[in-house]
Every structure is written in structure tokens, then in C-alpha cells.
Amino acid sequence: MPLIFKSNTRTTLVALHDAIAAALSWSFAYLLRFNFELPDNFAAELQQTLFYVVPLQLVIFWRFNLYRGIWRYASTTDLRRIFLAVMLSAALIPLMFWMLRLDLVIPRSVLVINPLLLILLMGGSRFVYRMWKEQGLYGDIKLHGEPVLVLGAGDAAAGLARDLTKSRDWRLVGFLDDDADKHGSMLNGVRVLGNLGSLPECAERLGVSQVIIAMPSSSHQQRKRAIQLCNQANLKALTVPSFDDLMSGKVAVSQLRAIELDDLLGRDTVVLDDAGLHGLLSGKTVMVTGAGGSIGSEMCRQIARFSPARLVLFESSEYALYTIEQELKQIFPVLDFVSLVGDVRDAARVNEVMQQHLPSVLFHAAAYKHVPLMEQHNAWQAVRNNVLGTWTVAQAAQRHGVARFVMISTDKAVNPANVMGASKRLAEMVCQALQPSGGTCFVMVRFGNVLGSTGSVIPTFRAQIARGGPVTVTHPDITRYFMSIPEAAQLVLQAGLMGRGGEIFVLDMGEPVKIADLAKDMIRLSGFAEEEIRIEFTGLRPGEKLYEELLTDSEHTLPTPHPKLHIAQARQADGEWLSRLLEWVAAATMTDDAARAALKQWVPEYQPNSQGDNKS
């Protein structure tokens, strides 16, 4: 009840204000028309017409919802509504007098002057009130609060500046932007002081220890440079949300967050052929194997955006399947999906699922991928799962009319130094060997490490930092390629759309990253100094390469219409080779040493690295 009473009281006061404004503007229009020497007959006419004009305008203002807004947050939208309401009332006033057949001679200039005055009174009072409230609430502490610089002087920075004026904790002292045309200009009353390179000097002169990076639409390299400048100047940095999140309406520009690893290692936004992907996925039954894994679950999220007729989740881990099932229920409540437990090596189960659901597109993400774990004591299981599993799913896809089969491979299949990489190279060749039999279009996609994937180095580093260290790195010079999980999934979708059959797509992984530098970044982003969290080098593990490659020496790439996708021209396999391979893989069991020895025959470029030397 108190809230309703307060709302009604506020509405009544605002309506009373507008009624007074309407009366004043109508009266002043008459006075201005006659230079404030109003004849008696027009003074009488003024008093008579007020009883018609003011009620009419109040009704129109009510219909235009002018009394639902809050003056403290008056905006250009409110001003637009006031303008339309006043102009409509200005048009209806003479019509009303004509319909009522009143014997009045209203000067035409009054009909012109009145709406101008009324817009000024109604709009001006609302904005004056907003300015007064903001100054009353925040103006007295503008000289207090922690001084902060904003990097960037675009739309996001302007929106952030408006929010910072209301903050009790921050005091905006300037902007920095590399656009020379903006230097010296004012943005919401705050000056653009110079370019990003002047950050150390400006920070020292203004006593700034905190910086906000407001460059969501800039390239990743520009944002990364801004972060590095902050680090070099020993300044704490926050950033605004990503451009995609801002455009989607998920967050506001004022929702600042700490710099994260993705900001340092992330890349520019992937541009997708949305129309083509809608044609590939919308209204179709799509199946994902390994649907509970890092890549498989992200594939499900990305596919769900394109409204498939049904999404079939196939996963061997009950817990992983349950986790992605609960997430999809919450985020995509109208999505028709089915969660199925099964092993990709179980031909009966795989055929049963495909016969029942008849998928049009299949993304094969199921694999054993942890290099040291597969290298020691599990080599034969890695071969059977990655090779036999791929063949089982691919053969079933052909049998049940799957139009497109997309296999997710790895950069470790290039000059493989471990069982996992060699088994994935064989899986690629299985798909290539099946392609000539027709029906299903087989596409392979090869990429490197993804940020935060299960079993990757980043979750391990986070746990080690949380325990107080040390952070273990195998070698000072070890490097890896990284991309975000969403980017990898999006590019897999794009490659699946572009493939014509038998291609191995290679993703543009950007520049390799030193794992030691990655560890240092994570320590710093966690709020510690390198002296507090020690980095310890432990030596390369079995099967681990010092650096990863995306192509073998005998391969080269062909360009594609998408700048982040290339096609590797790799050695092909035929049906006879596939038959012999399947006879070998069908063996019930094999020792790790025997599996590694046999892999050398099947993948000539495979060079085992059981001792963890520095090349292969």
C-alpha cells in the first residue's frame, strides 16, 4: 500500500505540474502575441479557452504515458514522447474549437507559439530536475573517490562516463585514445588527454592507480596492447564487457570486471555465415558425440542457437551428460533434445540411436585426448577409442543417411609424437577412406588447445595458484596455440558448412604462446607477484612436444572464403588400407609397447617421444 500511495502521489504531482505548464504556455503565447499588452476581449478569450485547452492536453499526455517515467532518469526518449504529445495537442486544439463551434478568434501565432513554449517547459523542467538530483546526490563528492583513467573515447567510454558520475567510489579524470582527432575534446565534461602511449605519464601526474579499458569494439590486438600498457605502468586494470555481450543486452557497460586470461589470449570475433548455418542446422536433427566434453558441450550450445528440429546428445559419461542436459534445459527451454548414454565403440548402440533419430548432421567430438594419460598404460585404449570409435560412428552415419559428418581432430595429429596424436591422425584417414563410397560428406577440423578445456593446463594452474604454488611448467620454452572454446566451436560449424567431402580444415590459431608466460600472466591476474607464487620447471612428460605444428612437412594449405579456415592437403587413404587397419584395431588387447610399435607402421610421421626430449 505505501508503494501504491507513493506512486499515485507522484503521478498526481507530475500531472499537476503539466497542467500548470500547459496553462502558463497558453497564457504566455497570448502575452507574447500582444507584446504583454493584452486587449480586454483577448484576455477574456484566454480565460475561456484555458478550460478547454488544459484538459485536452492532459488527456493526450496521459495517453502518451508521460506519467510512467521517473524524472531522475529523464532521457531523450521522454523528450521525444513530450514532443509528439504536444504537437498532437497543437493540431487538435483548433479542431476542437471548430467542432464545438465556439465563437472565438484565436490568433494563429498563439497556436504556433504555444507548443514551443510547452515543450520547453515540460522537457526543460524534467531535465533540470534530473541534473539537480544528480548534483545533489553525487556532485558534492566529485572531488573525492579514487581517480580513474578510461582507455578509449568511443560510445562505450561515453556510456561508462555517465555511470561513473554517479559513483561514490570513482572520480573520472580523463580519457586516452589513439585517435588524434579526439585529443583535447570533451566527453561528458571530461577531457581526452592524449594517446594510450601517454598512460604512464598521465597516471603519475593525476595520481591514478586504476584504469578502465573501454574498447569493446576494438580488435583483440588493440585491447591486448592496452592491457600490456597497464601492466608496464603497474596499474590495476578493469574492463567493460565484450561487444557481443553489450549488443545482446546481457550486460550494461557499467558492469566492470577484472582482466581475465581470455582478454590476453582471446582473439577477434568470429564472423559466421549465419544464413548458411541456418540452412545446415535449422529444422534438422543434429547429433553430437562426446556431448558432455569441453568442445562437445560448446557445440551443443552453439547448435541450439540455430533451432534444430532435435539435438541428440551422445555421451559415455553419465555426469557430463547430466550437466549439459541441465544447462540446455535452462538456457533453451523450448529446444527439443534427447540425452543418450553410450560408447562410440558400441556398434549396436550407435546404430540403434541413428536408426531411431536419423540425424542429418553429426559432429563427432568423442575422443580420448589427454596426452600423458593416454601415453602411459592406456595407449591401446586410446587407439581403439579414437580410431575404432570414429569408424563405428562414421560407418553408421553412412548406413543411416547422415548428410554431413564433421570430425573434430587436433594439431597433435601433425607429426605426432604421442599415441593420442597418432590415433587422431588415423581417425582422419578413416574418414578420408570412407569418403569415396559416397552418401555422407566427411569433414575433419584440426585445431590446437582451447582455453579452460577439461584436463588442460589452465585449470591446473588455477588450482596450483589457489594452493599457494608452485606452478609447474614442464619446460621454459614450451609453446602452445590457444583459442577460446566458443571460437573453436563456431569455426567447427563454419568448416562443417563449407566442406565438400574429404577435406581437413585447419583453423588459424594465431601466434603460439609460451606456457611459462601464460603461468606468469595467471599469477599476476590472480593478484600475486611472481615472488609470491613460484614457477617450477619439471621437464617434458612422456609424449609431450616442445611445440605444436598445424601441418606436416609434406602438407600445405589451400585458402578458403573464411579468413580463419584453411584446407590441408594431406596424404589420402583408400578402402584396402582401411580394411587392413580395421583388422588390426579389432584385436582384443595389446600392450602399450606393441601399440606404439604398430602405430609407426600405420603413421610413418609418428615419432614416439617416450623420454620427453625437446623436439618431438
FENHU-V502156 format. One record per backbone hydrogen bond with DSSP energy under -1.0 kcal/mol. NH is the residue of the N-H (numbers start at 1). CO is the residue of the C=O. E is the energy in kcal/mol with one decimal. If there is no record, write none. Layout:
BEGIN
((NH;CO;E) (NH;CO;E))
END
This chain:
BEGIN
((5;1;-2.7) (6;2;-2.5) (7;3;-2.5) (8;4;-2.6) (9;5;-2.6) (10;6;-2.5) (11;7;-2.3) (12;8;-2.4) (13;9;-2.3) (14;10;-2.4) (15;11;-2.6) (16;12;-2.4) (17;13;-2.4) (18;14;-2.3) (19;15;-2.3) (20;16;-2.3) (21;17;-2.6) (22;18;-2.7) (23;19;-2.2) (24;20;-2.9) (25;21;-2.6) (26;22;-2.1) (27;23;-2.2) (28;24;-3.3) (29;25;-1.9) (30;26;-1.4) (31;27;-2.3) (32;28;-3.1) (33;29;-1.8) (34;30;-1.7) (35;32;-1.2) (36;31;-3.8) (37;34;-2.0) (43;39;-2.1) (44;40;-2.2) (45;41;-1.6) (46;42;-2.5) (47;43;-2.0) (48;44;-2.1) (49;45;-2.6) (50;46;-1.6) (52;49;-1.6) (53;49;-2.9) (54;50;-1.8) (56;52;-1.5) (57;53;-2.4) (58;54;-2.4) (59;55;-2.2) (60;56;-2.0) (61;57;-2.7) (62;58;-2.3) (63;59;-2.2) (64;60;-1.5) (65;62;-1.7) (66;61;-2.0) (68;65;-1.1) (73;70;-2.0) (74;71;-1.9) (79;75;-1.9) (80;76;-2.2) (81;77;-2.0) (82;78;-2.4) (83;79;-2.5) (84;80;-2.4) (85;81;-2.6) (86;82;-2.7) (87;83;-2.5) (88;84;-2.2) (89;85;-2.2) (90;86;-2.4) (91;87;-1.5) (92;88;-1.9) (93;89;-1.9) (96;92;-2.8) (97;93;-2.2) (98;94;-2.1) (99;95;-2.4) (100;96;-2.4) (102;97;-1.6) (104;102;-2.1) (111;107;-1.2) (112;108;-1.0) (113;109;-3.0) (114;110;-2.5) (117;113;-2.2) (118;114;-2.5) (119;115;-2.4) (120;116;-1.8) (121;117;-2.5) (122;118;-2.9) (123;119;-2.3) (124;120;-1.7) (125;121;-1.9) (126;122;-1.4) (127;123;-2.0) (128;124;-2.6) (129;125;-2.1) (130;126;-2.0) (131;127;-2.5) (132;128;-2.5) (133;129;-2.6) (134;130;-2.5) (135;131;-2.6) (136;132;-3.0) (137;133;-2.7) (138;134;-2.8) (139;135;-1.1) (141;138;-1.7) (142;139;-1.2) (144;141;-2.0) (146;169;-2.7) (148;171;-2.1) (149;210;-1.4) (150;174;-2.1) (151;212;-2.8) (152;176;-3.8) (158;154;-2.2) (159;155;-2.4) (160;156;-2.3) (161;157;-2.5) (162;158;-1.7) (163;159;-1.5) (164;160;-2.5) (165;161;-1.5) (166;163;-1.2) (167;164;-1.3) (171;146;-2.4) (173;148;-2.2) (175;191;-2.0) (176;150;-2.1) (177;194;-2.9) (182;179;-1.7) (183;180;-1.0) (184;192;-2.9) (185;182;-2.0) (187;190;-3.3) (190;187;-1.3) (192;185;-2.6) (193;175;-2.7) (198;195;-1.4) (199;196;-1.9) (202;198;-2.6) (203;199;-2.9) (204;200;-2.1) (205;201;-2.3) (206;202;-2.3) (208;203;-2.6) (211;236;-2.5) (212;149;-2.6) (213;238;-3.1) (214;151;-2.6) (218;215;-1.3) (223;219;-2.1) (224;220;-3.0) (225;221;-2.1) (226;222;-1.9) (227;223;-2.1) (228;224;-2.4) (229;225;-2.3) (230;226;-1.8) (231;227;-2.4) (232;228;-2.6) (233;229;-1.7) (234;231;-1.4) (235;230;-2.8) (236;209;-2.2) (238;211;-2.5) (239;257;-2.7) (240;213;-1.8) (246;242;-2.2) (247;243;-2.6) (248;244;-2.0) (250;245;-1.3) (255;252;-1.8) (256;254;-1.9) (257;239;-2.2) (265;261;-2.7) (266;262;-2.8) (274;272;-1.7) (277;273;-2.6) (278;274;-2.4) (279;275;-1.7) (280;276;-1.7) (281;277;-2.7) (282;278;-1.6) (283;307;-2.1) (284;281;-2.1) (286;310;-2.8) (287;361;-2.5) (288;312;-2.7) (289;363;-2.4) (290;314;-1.5) (291;314;-1.8) (293;290;-1.7) (297;293;-2.6) (298;294;-1.2) (299;295;-2.6) (300;296;-1.9) (301;297;-1.9) (302;298;-2.6) (303;299;-2.8) (304;300;-2.3) (306;303;-1.9) (307;304;-1.6) (309;284;-1.2) (310;284;-1.4) (311;336;-2.0) (312;286;-3.2) (313;338;-3.0) (314;288;-2.6) (315;340;-2.2) (321;317;-2.2) (322;318;-2.4) (323;319;-2.4) (324;320;-2.0) (325;321;-2.1) (326;322;-2.4) (327;323;-1.8) (328;324;-2.4) (329;325;-2.0) (330;326;-1.5) (331;327;-2.7) (332;328;-2.6) (335;332;-1.7) (338;311;-2.2) (340;313;-3.3) (342;315;-1.6) (346;343;-1.8) (347;345;-1.2) (350;346;-2.6) (351;347;-2.6) (352;348;-2.1) (353;349;-2.4) (354;350;-2.2) (355;351;-2.6) (356;352;-1.9) (357;353;-2.3) (358;354;-2.6) (360;285;-2.9) (361;285;-1.5) (362;404;-2.6) (363;287;-2.8) (364;406;-3.2) (365;289;-1.3) (365;363;-1.0) (374;370;-2.3) (375;371;-1.8) (376;372;-1.7) (382;378;-2.1) (383;379;-2.0) (384;380;-2.6) (385;381;-2.6) (386;382;-2.5) (387;383;-2.6) (389;384;-1.4) (391;387;-2.5) (392;388;-2.7) (393;389;-2.2) (394;390;-2.8) (395;391;-2.9) (396;392;-1.9) (397;393;-2.2) (398;394;-2.1) (399;395;-2.4) (400;396;-2.1) (401;398;-1.1) (402;397;-2.8) (403;360;-1.2) (404;360;-1.7) (405;441;-3.1) (406;362;-3.1) (407;443;-3.2) (408;364;-2.2) (409;445;-3.7) (411;447;-1.8) (413;410;-1.5) (414;411;-1.7) (422;418;-2.3) (423;419;-2.9) (424;420;-1.9) (425;421;-1.9) (426;422;-2.1) (427;423;-1.8) (428;424;-2.0) (429;425;-2.0) (430;426;-2.2) (431;427;-1.8) (432;428;-2.0) (433;429;-2.5) (434;430;-1.7) (435;431;-1.2) (437;434;-1.2) (438;435;-2.1) (440;438;-1.7) (441;403;-2.3) (443;405;-2.8) (444;503;-2.5) (445;407;-2.4) (446;505;-3.4) (449;481;-1.3) (451;483;-2.3) (453;450;-1.5) (456;453;-2.3) (460;456;-1.0) (461;457;-2.6) (462;458;-2.5) (463;459;-2.2) (464;460;-2.3) (465;461;-2.7) (466;462;-2.4) (467;463;-1.4) (468;465;-1.5) (469;464;-3.0) (471;534;-3.0) (473;536;-2.8) (478;475;-1.1) (479;546;-2.4) (480;513;-2.3) (483;449;-1.3) (488;484;-2.4) (489;485;-2.5) (490;486;-2.6) (491;487;-2.4) (492;488;-2.0) (493;489;-2.1) (494;490;-2.2) (495;491;-2.7) (496;492;-2.6) (497;493;-1.8) (498;494;-2.1) (499;495;-2.2) (502;442;-3.4) (505;444;-3.7) (506;566;-3.4) (507;446;-2.1) (508;564;-2.4) (513;480;-3.4) (515;478;-2.4) (518;514;-2.1) (519;515;-2.3) (520;516;-2.0) (521;517;-2.5) (522;518;-2.4) (523;519;-2.1) (524;520;-2.4) (525;521;-2.9) (526;522;-1.3) (527;524;-1.7) (528;523;-2.1) (532;529;-1.2) (533;529;-1.7) (536;471;-3.0) (538;473;-1.9) (539;474;-2.0) (543;609;-2.9) (544;541;-2.3) (555;552;-1.4) (558;567;-2.4) (565;562;-1.7) (566;506;-2.0) (567;558;-2.6) (568;504;-3.2) (569;556;-2.6) (570;568;-1.1) (578;574;-2.0) (579;575;-2.2) (580;576;-1.9) (581;577;-2.3) (582;578;-2.5) (583;579;-1.7) (584;580;-1.6) (585;581;-2.7) (586;582;-1.8) (587;584;-1.6) (595;591;-2.5) (596;592;-2.5) (597;593;-2.3) (598;594;-2.4) (599;595;-2.2) (600;596;-1.2) (601;598;-1.0) (602;598;-1.5) (603;599;-3.0) (606;603;-2.4) (607;416;-2.4) (609;417;-1.6))
END
